[in-house]
Amino acid sequence: MKTARQITLDLLIRMDLSGSYSNIILDNAFSAEKLDKRDKAFAAAMFYGVLERRMTLDYLIRYYSSLEFDRMSPKIIQIMRMGFYQLLYMDSVPDSAAVDESVKLADYIGRSVAKSFINAVLRNFIRDGKAIDYKDLDKEGKLSIEYSCPKWLVKKWDRELGEEKTLVMLRASFGRPPIYARVNTFRFTTDKVIEQLHAEGIDAYKNALLEDCIELSNTRSIETSTAFRKGMFHIQDISSQLCCRIISPVFNETVVDLCASPGGKSFTCAQMMHNRGKVFSYDLYDGKVDVIRNGAKRLGLTIISAAENDAQKFSPDIPQADKVICDVPCSGLGVIRRKPEIKYKPMKSLEELPKTQRRIIDTAAGYVKKGGTLIYSTCTVNRDENENVVEDFLKEHKEFVSVVVPTGIKMLEDGYMRTMLPSDLNGDGFFTATLRKVE
């Protein structure tokens, strides 16, 4: 049986080779490997921790290694990252164990020749008091290494958000975020759902900011729980739930959700409508459409119709709607806590996104009834994908005007465009804009 550290090393190597999302790789590994609860927690903490702190760890490897970083074996680099991470960020691991277990991993990958090198580098760091030397770095460079965030992104946030909010974003990029769920109010009360979850050993309590939102912990395999199978709730981040409050659908309305998978907004809207009216949920791929259909069936929401559709192309088959939601594909800079690998994407990967987003919102405009509402949203904090897209849209679409929808939450400013930082609600970073098609 593999140890927790061996499994973590395998995951990190696989992560670099596959380019998949961290949560998918981890879930698949835990399904395949036999680990007790304690080892799973240790492996998950180190796996996500190494991903979150990769730039900091690589800075230390370069600083203490006599070999050039680019000439080192990728597998040895992963072992060194794990070793430095344990020394810096895992107080429960003694320094001697962090070094010795890292050395043993060289045997595990068949590179015993590297054992003395790994041992020497890590022990040199310990002898220096485990302190990071930032003295040759400028302000942005220090923040980049300290918070393991690319320098271009530090500069971008500093320019768009200011120094104070940039620090908020950087600090909020570490640690596992809370798990939120939305109670299926069409069939159950919040108290009933919490009672059932507690009976199954899952911790759940009401969120103080948002009605019918519950926060979960000790979730285990929550999708196998009786409460989940009975359709008592669906998983949806608090920021996304707040977006539905801004949408404010009512019964007998028609709602079109253009980029709907996995269906959270469609489900919440249908529940707010008391399962009366019509919700048309679309996504590009049939597999994602099946996820929406299965979710609606589990929740008992019969007004949801799910189908394939390319949101960038106008379809005459999509009906005119009172509310049209376009939660567009984006860079995901608001969900770095969930997927830390997102922040290491090259800056160029963001450049084409606003063009796609503009095509989607332009197309979405054609589905809005006169007097209807268009909601544009992303899970990113990036002016190019958010404010700039909406402002450019309004310049070209004079038939739309901005609409201010108060949230009733004191820490959020009221405005037709609203950026929510992770620190605001302790949820994902999120952006919404609300526009109305004039009569």
Number of C-alpha atoms within 10 A of each C-alpha: 8 11 13 21 20 19 22 26 24 16 21 24 16 14 19 12 9 9 10 12 14 20 14 11 16 21 11 11 15 14 9 9 14 14 17 9 9 10 15 18 13 14 22 20 15 23 23 24 21 24 24 26 22 23 20 21 25 19 18 22 21 13 16 15 16 10 12 10 15 9 7 11 11 13 17 20 18 23 25 25 28 26 25 28 21 22 23 17 13 16 9 8 13 11 18 13 13 21 24 15 16 27 24 18 22 19 13 13 14 9 15 14 10 15 17 11 17 23 19 15 20 26 19 13 19 17 9 9 9 15 11 15 11 14 7 8 12 10 12 17 19 18 20 21 22 18 22 26 24 19 15 14 20 22 19 14 19 16 11 14 17 12 13 9 15 21 17 15 22 19 14 23 25 19 15 14 17 16 17 25 23 24 26 25 20 17 15 13 14 19 13 13 22 22 16 17 22 14 12 14 13 18 16 21 18 17 16 10 13 18 14 18 24 25 19 20 14 11 15 11 8 17 12 9 16 14 21 18 13 11 20 26 26 22 21 21 22 25 24 24 23 21 23 20 20 18 22 14 22 19 15 15 15 23 30 27 25 28 23 25 23 20 27 22 24 30 29 25 25 28 24 19 23 19 22 18 17 20 27 20 27 26 23 17 13 14 11 20 23 17 15 26 20 15 20 23 13 16 21 19 24 15 21 25 17 25 18 17 20 14 23 17 12 17 14 9 7 14 15 18 24 22 24 28 27 23 24 22 17 20 22 19 22 28 22 26 23 21 20 25 19 19 22 15 11 12 11 8 9 14 12 10 16 20 11 16 25 19 16 23 24 18 18 24 24 16 23 24 20 15 14 21 28 29 24 24 26 25 27 23 27 24 17 14 27 25 18 14 18 23 14 11 17 15 10 10 13 10 14 23 15 18 16 14 17 14 16 12 13 10 10 15 14 14 16 17 22 20 24 22 24 23 14 16 19 15 22 28 26 26 26 26 25 24 22 21 20 13 9
